[in-house]
Amino acid sequence: MTSLVTGGTGFIGANVVRALLRAGDEVRVLARPDSDLLNIAGLPVNVVRGDLRDRDSLRAAARSCERVFHVGALYSFWVRDPDLVYEVNVEGTRNVLDAAEEAGARRIVVTSSVAALAVPTKGEVVTEETPANPSRIVGAYKRSKYLAEQVALEAAGRGLPVVIVNPSFPVGPWDVKPTPTGRVIVDFLNRRMPAYVETGMNVVAVEDVALGHLLAAERGRVGERYILGGENVTMRRLLELLAQVTGLPAPRLRVPYRPILALSYANALACRVTATTPRMTPDTIRMSHHAMYYDPTKARRELGLRSTPIEEALRRAVEWFVAHGYVKGAARRR
């Protein structure tokens, strides 16, 4: 079976590519002309250069593919041109769906995000059925993922064999950038986290997320969404688990929300002047004000999604970051 993966050079996409190869698929990867292929180096895949905004390149990439896994997206909470986020994530999704339809793909799995679901209220655990209020969605990235999901649902409504998956906060190998959750792990390892902002998140092994894509293609119901999640933990608990895994002490100082939000605005302003990327943005701090807890029961029940213990998922992530040079000097020796 031939499967196309958009975003196959990214964190989740590279793990989806590996899961497909293990399953025996012939894998085609769409990569931008300037995309770094480090995450798929040495893998027996067919790389097709293209762009989510280039409909012709998508048609060529999707031709003769029986399955399309649309994992590609612009994942950033800091862009100088927010319109680019919508062009890539919303119109790009529309372009991929059109190309998959033209190719006659038998199943299309669209990687959305828990960012597209309802914003949790205090103490709430969100499911696929929790009503979403778009006006409460923070930032261009999250809004773009919500709108892209609406495009996918509309396509399913007109008969395309679309299934949507909503990963939560994955951790594990091939997080090359790294992602915001991966950055927490790297900063912890390098002892660059003297304090933390209390929040909550749903942490999942990226290998489970990758397998969840294959399960969605095989068992998912057309037009349905599935949360690919793991365990809900507070930031304090996450740091305690990292301490258990690594033997390093966890930070104990908790920073109040309002001062750190003010600092994030100052940091963002300074970065605009210096043309650099802030380590924290107002959007990420505002999002941290809500404990982002999700319930993956539907994916476990209908897809058979597995659940790797969070300690094991963190251990794999730590080992990968150490092995690939993200931990420096004295911290690495420890």
N, C-alpha and C positions, 0 to 999 in steps of 0.2 A: 504494500500500500504506500502511496506517495502522499506525504504531508508537507504543507507549506507552513513555516513558522515566521511570522513577522516579529521583529524584536528579539530574534534568536541570539543576538550578541549581548543582550542585557542579563540581569540577574535571574529573574524568573524564566525568561526565554531560554537561556543557556541550559537551565535545568530541565525545561520541557524538551529541548532538543535531545538531551542525554536519555531522558525517559523514553522518547520515541525510538531512538536507536536501540535501546535495550529491548524494546518490544518488536524489533525487526522491521521497522518502517524505513523506507527510503525518504530522507529528509532534505527538503529544500529550505534555505534560509534567506530571507530578504534582508539585505544590509545596505545602509546608505553608502554612497561612494567614498565618503571620508570616515566610515565607521571602523573602529578598532576591532579586529577579529580575534583578539587574545582569548576571549571566553570560549571560542569554539576551535581554537588552534589544534590541529591534529585529528579532528573528528572527521569521519567519512560522510561529509555533507556537501551538497551542491549550493554554493553561495551565488545568489543572484543580486546584483547591485540594483538598487532602486530607492524609492522614497514613497512614504504614505501619501504625499501630496501629488505624486506623479501617477496618474491613472494608467498610462501606457505601460509603465514598468510593473505595475501591479498585475495587469492582465498577463504579461509575459511570465511573471513569477507564478501565478496561480494556474496557468494552463496545464491541464491533465492532472491536477492534484485532486485527490478524492476527499482530503480533509484539509481544512485551513484553521490554523491556530493563530488568532490575531492577538499577539501579546504586546506588540510594539506600541509605544506611547512616549510623549515627552513628559518625563516624570521630574518635575522641578517645582519648588516653592519660591524660586527666585529667578524671574525672567524679566528682561528689560522691555520686552514687547509681549504683553499678555495675549495679543491676537494670534501669535505663533502657537500658543498652547491650544487654542481652539482649532486652528487650521490643522494641526497634526492629530490631535486627539479626537475631535468631533468629525471634521470633514474627512480625515484620514480613515476613520472607522467606516464612514459611508463609502469611501472609495474601495476599501478592502471587501466590503460586503458585495458591492457591485461586481468586482472582479471575480469573487468566489461564485456568485450566481452565474456569471457568464461562462465560467469554467465548468459548471455543473457539479460543484462540490457536494458530496453527500452529507457532510456535517461541518458546521462552522462553529468553533468555540471562540467566543469573544472574552478576553480578559478585561474585566472591569476592575472594581476595587470596592472595599468596604467604604471608601470615600464617597461612593455614589449612593449609599444607603442612608437611612435616617440618621441624623445627628443624635447620639444618645443624650437623654436627659439624665439627671443625677440618679445613679443607681440602676439605670435601665440597661438591659442586655438586648441588643437589637437582633432581629431575625430578618429574613427576606421579606416578610409580610408587614413589618413595622412601617406605618405610613411616614413618608418622607416629606419634609417641608423645605423646598428648594431655597427659600429665603434665608434659611439657617446655615447653608453650606458656606464654608469659609474658603476664600481664595480661588484664583483662576484654575489651578490644577483640579481641585475637587469639583468645581462647577463643570469643568470640561468633561470629567469622567461621568458625572451625572447625565450630561447632555448626550455623550457618546452612548451611554447605556440606553437612553430613550431611542436613539437611532437604531440600535440593535433590536430592541423590543418591537419597534415598528416594522423592521425587516422580517422578524419572526411572524408578526401578524399578517404579513402579506404572503406567507408561505415558505420563506427561506428556512432551512434546517439549522437555526441558530440556538445555541445554548450559551448562557452567560455564567461566568464564574467570578466570584468576588473574593480575591485573596485578602487576608488581614495584614499582619506584620510579619513577613517571613524573615527567617535568619538561616544562615548556612553558607555553603561554598559558592564561589563565583560571584560574590558581591563586590565587584571590582571598584565601584565608585568611592566609597560604599553608600548604601541607602541610609536614610536617617536612623533607622534601627541599628544597622550595621555600624554606623558612626558612634552610637552609644557604646557598643562593644569595644571598638577600637580605642576610643577615648578612655574607657575603663582600663584596658590593658596597658595603655601608655601613661596612666596615672594623670590624666588631664581632666579629671572630673572631681573637683574638690567638693562640689555640692550638686544638688539635683532639684528639679521642679516636680512636685508630686502630680502624677497623672496615672492613667491606666490604659492598657492596650491588650490586644489579643495576639499572642506570639505563636507562630507556627513554623515547623521545619519546612524549608523551601523544597525539600525532596517530596514532602507530602503534597505541597501545592502543585508541583510538577505532575505527580501521579494523578492528582485530582483533575487536571486538564484531560488526561487520557480517559479517565473514568467518565468525565462529562461527555466526551465524544462518543463513548460506547453506551452509556446508560442514562445520560441526562435527557430530560423531557424538553422538547422544542419549546422555546419561549420562556423557559424557567430560569431562575437565578439560583446559584448555589454558593453559599459562603464557605470558602476554603480556609478554615480557621483552626486554631489550636486551643490554647489555654489563656484565660483572662487573668492578668496579673497587674498589680500596681507597679509603678516605677521602682519603689523601694524594694518590693519583692524581687523584681528582675535583677536589681543590683546585688541583692543578697544571694540569689542563685548564681550569678556570675562569680561572686566571692567563693561560693562552695566549689564551683567548677575549677577555678584558677588558683585558689589559695591566697588571693590578694584581698586586702580589706575593702569593704564597701564604704562609700562616702556616707556620712551621717548627717551632714548639714542640709536641711531642706530650705530652699529659697522661696519666699512668698511670691505669689503670682504677679501682683501689680508692679513691684519693682523690676522684676525680670522682663515684663512686657514693656515697660518704659525703656529699659536698657536695649531691648531688641529694636525699638524704633530708632534709637540713637545709633545703634550698630548698622542698621539698614541705611540710614542717611550717610554715614561715613563711607560705607561700601559703594554707594552710588557716586560719591565724589572720587573715590580711588579706583573705581571700576573693578572691584574685587567682589567675591562671593561671601556673604555673611555666614557664620557658623550657626546663627539662629536668626529667624525672620519673625516679624510680627504674626504672620499667618501660622507658623508652627507653634509659637507660644500661645496664641489664641486657641488653637486646636487642643493644646495640652490642658486647657481649662476643663475639658470634658473627658471623663474616663471612657475610652473608646472600646467598649466591651461588645462582643458579638457571639452569636450562638450558631455553631456549625452542625447542629443536629440533623438538619435536612440533608446535607451532603453526606453525612455518615450513614444515614438511613437509606437514602435512595441511590447513592453512588458507591457506597462502601469505602468512603474516605477513611484512611488510617490516621492515627493520632500518635505521633512520636512524642515521648515524654519531653517536656520543655528543657529539662536538664541535659538530655542527650542532644537536642537541637542546638543548645548553646555551646556544648562541648565541641560539636562539629564546626560551628562557626568560629570559635576561638582557635581551634587547631588550623583551620584554613587561613585565617588572618595571620597567625604566627608563621605558618609555612610559606606564605607569599609576601613576607617582608613588611607587613603593616605595623609591626611592633618593633620599636627601635631600642638600641642601647641597653641601659640597665634594666628597663622593663622587660625586654626580651630575655635577658639572662635570668631574671626572676621566674 
